[in-house]
Amino acid sequence: MLRLLINYQHDPRFISMMGVLAGWLLLFVGAAMIMAKQGRWLPVYLLLQSLLIAELFSLANGEDYIAALFGILSMQIMQWTNPKVGAVWISFFAVLMTFPLVHAYGLLGGVAIAFIYTFGSILLASYTLAARHAREAFDYNQTLTRQRQDANRQLQEYAKQIQHLAVARERYHLARELHDSVTQTIFTMNLTAQSALTLLDLDQNRAGEQLERLNQLSQSAIAEMQTLIHELDPTQITQDGLATAIQQHIGDHRLSGNLSVSLSVEGNTLLEPLEERMLFRITREALNNIVKHARSNQATILLHLTEPLWIEISDQGQGFDLQHISSNDGIGLRSMRERAAEIGWGLRVITSPGAGTSVRVEKE
């Protein structure tokens, strides 16, 4: 617009030109605020700006540099509308600038100049559109990054919560086992020792029986403590698989009560590490329950490693009534069910008084 100042500063039309140009600039400066609050005013804004430019063309006798203002409007259009609407407006600008240019420079000259300025408007609009897309892509990537970071934080929090719950559950299980098994055994040992001391001077034969009973209780307590200590052992299932781990557990003499266990394996399907760990703990818990409650010296483990996958631990002991099991007696069963559910397996207990017990864990 410097050319307007130089060429028309002494012209009577100069004040009118500056007034029109000032109106155009005011609308241009306020355009961002207008579009941010009321986007539907865009056609009105563009139409007013076009009329002001046309008036400026008229006052300046069709000076070609006035058409550069249409290039600025083309950039604004691509900031606020889609390319199709922008193309329509740029076409409208091309027609609007052609008439005064043809009037000032003749048909060929006016059309040629209009084409040049229209092409420039298209270039400016394309640049603005590319910049807009780049900004939107950047904002979208920033949003995705924040969402990913939030998701990662939530996953970390969930992992911590799950870890804390798992630790709490294991501590609860061990505490209840200590209370329900070892503590009771030691209490019984204390009573037996007191009885033996009382009978020592009165009836040595009966005192000897009590001492033998005390020895059996101590062996039982040791076996139970070994089982609980093994619960805290972080060692993973051996690379040879679940069957080998169970066989080693049986052969390590961790089972008390002269329990004889036979293991039968069918198939060789590989299990997930977590499945092997949970099934091993379930098996160990079931054998421990047999030792404590079944009054049986024999147990059978069937490991079915072909579809359908299942493992069954059974005995021919005294069995029990599932409907009348107490909360203290049921902690082992509840622990086994939780571990089975953790790996997506189902656990079913088949038992009745005098008919033995069978614990079957099957992949669902």
C-alpha positions as CSV (number, residue, x, y, z in Angstrom):
1,M,0.0,0.0,0.0
2,L,3.1,2.2,0.0
3,R,2.4,2.8,-3.7
4,L,-0.9,4.4,-2.8
5,L,0.8,6.7,-0.4
6,I,3.4,7.7,-3.0
7,N,1.1,7.9,-6.0
8,Y,-2.0,9.5,-4.5
9,Q,-0.8,11.6,-1.6
10,H,-1.7,14.8,-3.4
11,D,-4.8,13.4,-5.1
12,P,-8.2,14.5,-4.0
13,R,-9.2,10.8,-3.7
14,F,-6.4,10.1,-1.2
15,I,-8.5,10.6,1.8
16,S,-11.2,8.3,0.4
17,M,-8.6,5.7,-0.4
18,M,-7.1,5.8,3.1
19,G,-10.6,5.5,4.6
20,V,-11.4,2.4,2.5
21,L,-8.0,0.9,3.3
22,A,-8.4,1.7,7.0
23,G,-11.8,-0.1,7.0
24,W,-10.2,-3.1,5.3
25,L,-7.4,-3.2,7.9
26,L,-9.8,-3.0,10.8
27,L,-11.8,-5.9,9.4
28,F,-8.6,-7.8,8.8
29,V,-7.3,-7.3,12.4
30,G,-10.7,-8.2,13.9
31,A,-11.2,-11.2,11.7
32,A,-9.6,-13.7,14.0
33,M,-11.7,-12.6,17.0
34,I,-14.9,-12.6,14.8
35,M,-14.2,-16.1,13.4
36,A,-13.3,-17.5,16.9
37,K,-16.7,-16.5,18.3
38,Q,-19.0,-16.6,15.3
39,G,-17.7,-18.7,12.4
40,R,-21.0,-18.2,10.5
41,W,-20.0,-14.6,9.8
42,L,-17.2,-15.6,7.4
43,P,-19.2,-15.1,4.2
44,V,-20.3,-11.6,5.4
45,Y,-16.7,-10.8,6.3
46,L,-15.3,-11.9,2.9
47,L,-18.1,-10.1,1.0
48,L,-17.4,-6.8,2.9
49,Q,-13.7,-7.1,2.3
50,S,-14.3,-7.9,-1.4
51,L,-16.5,-4.8,-1.8
52,L,-13.9,-2.6,-0.1
53,I,-11.2,-4.0,-2.4
54,A,-13.5,-3.3,-5.4
55,E,-14.0,0.2,-4.2
56,L,-10.3,0.7,-3.8
57,F,-9.9,-0.6,-7.4
58,S,-12.4,2.0,-8.5
59,L,-10.7,4.9,-6.7
60,A,-7.2,3.8,-7.9
61,N,-8.3,3.5,-11.5
62,G,-7.7,-0.3,-11.6
63,E,-4.1,-0.3,-10.2
64,D,-3.0,-3.9,-10.4
65,Y,-1.3,-4.1,-7.0
66,I,-4.7,-3.7,-5.3
67,A,-5.3,-7.3,-6.4
68,A,-2.7,-8.4,-3.9
69,L,-5.3,-7.9,-1.2
70,F,-7.3,-10.8,-2.6
71,G,-4.2,-13.0,-2.0
72,I,-4.4,-12.1,1.7
73,L,-8.1,-13.0,1.8
74,S,-7.3,-16.3,0.1
75,M,-4.9,-17.1,2.9
76,Q,-7.5,-16.3,5.5
77,I,-10.1,-18.5,3.8
78,M,-7.8,-21.6,3.9
79,Q,-7.3,-20.9,7.7
80,W,-11.0,-21.2,8.4
81,T,-12.7,-23.3,5.7
82,N,-12.2,-26.5,3.8
83,P,-10.4,-26.5,0.4
84,K,-13.6,-26.8,-1.7
85,V,-15.2,-23.7,-0.2
86,G,-11.9,-21.9,-0.4
87,A,-11.6,-22.7,-4.1
88,V,-15.1,-21.2,-4.7
89,W,-14.1,-18.0,-3.0
90,I,-10.8,-17.7,-4.8
91,S,-12.7,-18.1,-8.1
92,F,-15.1,-15.4,-7.0
93,F,-12.0,-13.2,-6.2
94,A,-10.6,-13.9,-9.7
95,V,-13.7,-12.8,-11.4
96,L,-14.0,-9.7,-9.2
97,M,-10.5,-8.5,-9.9
98,T,-10.7,-9.2,-13.7
99,F,-13.2,-6.5,-14.5
100,P,-11.3,-3.5,-13.1
101,L,-8.0,-4.9,-14.6
102,V,-9.6,-5.3,-18.0
103,H,-11.0,-1.8,-17.8
104,A,-7.6,-0.4,-16.9
105,Y,-5.3,-2.5,-19.1
106,G,-7.5,-3.9,-21.9
107,L,-8.8,-7.4,-22.4
108,L,-5.5,-9.3,-22.9
109,G,-3.5,-7.3,-20.4
110,G,-6.2,-7.3,-17.8
111,V,-6.8,-11.1,-18.2
112,A,-3.1,-11.8,-18.0
113,I,-2.6,-9.7,-14.9
114,A,-5.7,-11.2,-13.3
115,F,-4.3,-14.7,-14.1
116,I,-1.0,-13.8,-12.4
117,Y,-2.6,-12.5,-9.3
118,T,-5.1,-15.4,-9.2
119,F,-2.2,-17.9,-9.5
120,G,-0.4,-16.0,-6.7
121,S,-3.5,-16.3,-4.5
122,I,-3.7,-20.0,-5.2
123,L,0.0,-20.4,-4.1
124,L,-0.6,-18.4,-0.9
125,A,-3.8,-20.4,-0.2
126,S,-2.0,-23.7,-0.8
127,Y,0.8,-22.7,1.5
128,T,-1.7,-21.6,4.2
129,L,-3.5,-24.9,3.8
130,A,-0.3,-26.9,4.1
131,A,0.7,-25.0,7.2
132,R,-2.8,-25.5,8.7
133,H,-2.6,-29.3,8.1
134,A,0.9,-29.4,9.6
135,R,-0.4,-27.5,12.7
136,E,-3.4,-29.8,13.0
137,A,-1.2,-32.8,12.6
138,F,1.2,-31.5,15.3
139,D,-1.7,-30.8,17.7
140,Y,-3.1,-34.2,17.0
141,N,0.3,-35.8,17.7
142,Q,0.6,-33.8,20.9
143,T,-2.9,-35.0,21.9
144,L,-2.0,-38.6,21.2
145,T,1.3,-38.2,23.1
146,R,-0.6,-36.8,26.2
147,Q,-3.1,-39.6,25.9
148,R,-0.4,-42.2,25.6
149,Q,1.4,-40.8,28.6
150,D,-1.8,-40.7,30.6
151,A,-2.5,-44.3,29.6
152,N,1.0,-45.4,30.6
153,R,0.6,-43.7,33.9
154,Q,-2.7,-45.5,34.5
155,L,-1.2,-48.8,33.4
156,Q,1.7,-48.3,35.8
157,E,-0.7,-47.4,38.6
158,Y,-2.9,-50.5,37.8
159,A,0.2,-52.7,37.7
160,K,1.3,-51.4,41.1
161,Q,-2.2,-52.0,42.5
162,I,-2.3,-55.5,41.1
163,Q,1.1,-56.2,42.5
164,H,0.1,-54.8,45.9
165,L,-3.1,-56.9,45.8
166,A,-1.1,-60.0,44.9
167,V,1.3,-59.5,47.7
168,A,-1.5,-58.8,50.2
169,R,-3.3,-61.9,49.1
170,E,-0.2,-64.1,49.5
171,R,0.5,-62.5,52.9
172,Y,-3.1,-63.1,53.9
173,H,-2.9,-66.7,52.8
174,L,0.3,-67.4,54.7
175,A,-1.0,-65.7,57.8
176,R,-4.1,-67.8,57.8
177,E,-2.1,-70.9,57.1
178,L,0.1,-70.2,60.0
179,H,-2.9,-69.6,62.2
180,D,-4.9,-72.6,61.0
181,S,-2.1,-75.2,60.8
182,V,1.3,-74.5,62.4
183,T,-0.1,-72.4,65.3
184,Q,-2.7,-75.0,66.2
185,T,-0.1,-77.8,65.9
186,I,2.3,-76.0,68.2
187,F,-0.5,-75.4,70.7
188,T,-1.4,-79.1,70.6
189,M,2.3,-79.9,71.1
190,N,2.3,-77.6,74.2
191,L,-0.7,-79.5,75.7
192,T,0.9,-82.8,74.9
193,A,4.2,-81.8,76.5
194,Q,2.4,-80.7,79.7
195,S,0.4,-84.0,79.7
196,A,3.7,-86.0,79.4
197,L,5.3,-84.1,82.3
198,T,2.2,-84.8,84.4
199,L,2.3,-88.5,83.6
200,L,6.1,-88.9,83.8
201,D,6.0,-89.8,87.6
202,L,2.5,-91.5,87.5
203,D,2.5,-93.7,84.4
204,Q,5.7,-93.9,82.3
205,N,4.0,-96.0,79.6
206,R,1.4,-93.4,79.0
207,A,4.0,-90.6,79.3
208,G,6.0,-92.4,76.5
209,E,2.9,-92.5,74.3
210,Q,2.5,-88.7,74.8
211,L,6.1,-88.2,74.0
212,E,5.7,-90.2,70.8
213,R,2.6,-88.1,70.0
214,L,4.7,-85.0,70.7
215,N,7.4,-86.3,68.2
216,Q,4.8,-86.8,65.5
217,L,3.3,-83.4,66.1
218,S,6.8,-81.8,65.8
219,Q,7.4,-83.6,62.5
220,S,4.1,-82.4,61.2
221,A,4.9,-78.8,62.3
222,I,8.2,-79.0,60.5
223,A,6.6,-80.3,57.3
224,E,4.0,-77.6,57.5
225,M,6.6,-74.9,58.0
226,Q,8.6,-76.3,55.1
227,T,5.5,-76.0,52.9
228,L,4.9,-72.4,54.0
229,I,8.5,-71.4,53.5
230,H,8.3,-72.9,50.0
231,E,5.4,-70.5,49.4
232,L,7.9,-67.7,49.8
233,D,10.5,-69.2,47.5
234,P,10.7,-67.0,44.4
235,T,12.2,-69.8,42.3
236,Q,10.3,-70.3,39.0
237,I,9.0,-73.6,37.7
238,T,11.9,-75.5,36.2
239,Q,12.5,-75.4,32.5
240,D,11.4,-79.0,32.3
241,G,7.8,-78.0,32.9
242,L,5.0,-78.5,35.4
243,A,5.2,-82.3,35.5
244,T,8.8,-82.3,36.6
245,A,8.2,-79.6,39.2
246,I,5.4,-81.7,40.7
247,Q,7.5,-84.8,40.7
248,Q,10.4,-82.9,42.4
249,H,8.0,-81.6,45.0
250,I,6.8,-85.2,45.7
251,G,10.3,-86.5,45.8
252,D,11.6,-83.8,48.1
253,H,9.7,-85.3,51.0
254,R,7.9,-82.1,51.7
255,L,4.7,-84.1,52.4
256,S,4.1,-85.4,55.9
257,G,1.8,-88.1,57.1
258,N,3.5,-90.9,55.0
259,L,1.4,-89.8,52.0
260,S,2.2,-91.7,48.8
261,V,1.5,-89.8,45.6
262,S,1.3,-91.2,42.1
263,L,1.7,-88.9,39.1
264,S,0.3,-89.7,35.6
265,V,0.9,-87.4,32.7
266,E,-0.8,-87.4,29.3
267,G,0.2,-85.2,26.4
268,N,2.9,-82.6,26.1
269,T,1.2,-79.3,25.4
270,L,3.3,-76.4,26.6
271,L,1.7,-74.1,29.1
272,E,2.2,-70.5,29.8
273,P,4.7,-69.8,32.6
274,L,2.0,-68.2,34.7
275,E,-0.3,-71.2,34.2
276,E,2.5,-73.5,35.3
277,R,3.2,-71.5,38.4
278,M,-0.5,-71.3,39.4
279,L,-1.2,-75.0,38.7
280,F,1.8,-76.0,40.7
281,R,0.7,-74.0,43.7
282,I,-2.9,-75.4,43.4
283,T,-1.4,-78.9,43.3
284,R,0.7,-78.2,46.3
285,E,-2.2,-76.8,48.2
286,A,-4.4,-79.8,47.3
287,L,-1.7,-82.2,48.6
288,N,-1.3,-80.2,51.7
289,N,-5.0,-80.4,52.4
290,I,-4.9,-84.1,51.9
291,V,-2.2,-84.4,54.5
292,K,-4.1,-82.2,57.0
293,H,-7.7,-83.3,56.5
294,A,-8.2,-86.4,54.3
295,R,-6.8,-89.1,56.6
296,S,-5.5,-90.9,53.6
297,N,-2.0,-92.2,52.9
298,Q,-2.5,-92.3,49.1
299,A,-3.2,-89.5,46.5
300,T,-3.3,-89.5,42.7
301,I,-2.4,-86.6,40.3
302,L,-3.6,-86.8,36.7
303,L,-2.0,-84.2,34.5
304,H,-3.8,-84.0,31.1
305,L,-1.6,-81.9,28.8
306,T,-3.7,-82.4,25.6
307,E,-7.0,-80.8,24.7
308,P,-8.9,-80.3,26.9
309,L,-6.3,-79.3,29.4
310,W,-6.9,-80.2,33.0
311,I,-5.2,-81.5,36.2
312,E,-6.9,-83.6,38.9
313,I,-5.7,-84.3,42.4
314,S,-7.7,-87.0,44.2
315,D,-7.6,-89.1,47.3
316,Q,-9.7,-91.9,48.9
317,G,-9.9,-90.3,52.3
318,Q,-12.8,-89.3,54.5
319,G,-14.1,-86.5,52.3
320,F,-16.3,-83.7,53.6
321,D,-19.5,-81.8,53.1
322,L,-19.0,-78.8,50.8
323,Q,-22.2,-77.2,52.1
324,H,-21.1,-77.1,55.7
325,I,-17.5,-76.2,55.3
326,S,-16.3,-73.5,57.7
327,S,-14.5,-70.3,56.7
328,N,-11.3,-71.4,58.4
329,D,-11.4,-74.8,56.6
330,G,-12.3,-73.2,53.3
331,I,-9.3,-70.8,53.0
332,G,-7.3,-73.4,51.0
333,L,-10.2,-74.0,48.6
334,R,-10.7,-70.3,48.2
335,S,-7.0,-69.7,47.5
336,M,-7.0,-72.5,44.8
337,R,-10.1,-71.0,43.2
338,E,-8.5,-67.5,43.1
339,R,-5.4,-68.9,41.5
340,A,-7.3,-70.8,38.9
341,A,-9.4,-67.8,38.0
342,E,-6.2,-65.7,37.7
343,I,-5.1,-67.8,34.7
344,G,-8.6,-68.3,33.3
345,W,-9.1,-71.9,34.5
346,G,-12.0,-73.3,36.4
347,L,-11.8,-75.3,39.6
348,R,-14.3,-78.0,40.7
349,V,-14.3,-80.0,43.9
350,I,-16.1,-83.3,44.0
351,T,-16.4,-84.8,47.5
352,S,-18.8,-86.2,50.0
353,P,-18.3,-87.6,53.5
354,G,-16.6,-91.0,53.4
355,A,-16.1,-90.9,49.6
356,G,-12.8,-89.1,49.2
357,T,-12.1,-85.8,47.4
358,S,-11.2,-84.8,43.9
359,V,-10.0,-81.4,42.9
360,R,-10.2,-80.8,39.1
361,V,-8.8,-77.7,37.4
362,E,-9.6,-77.3,33.8
363,K,-8.9,-74.7,31.2
364,E,-12.1,-72.9,30.1
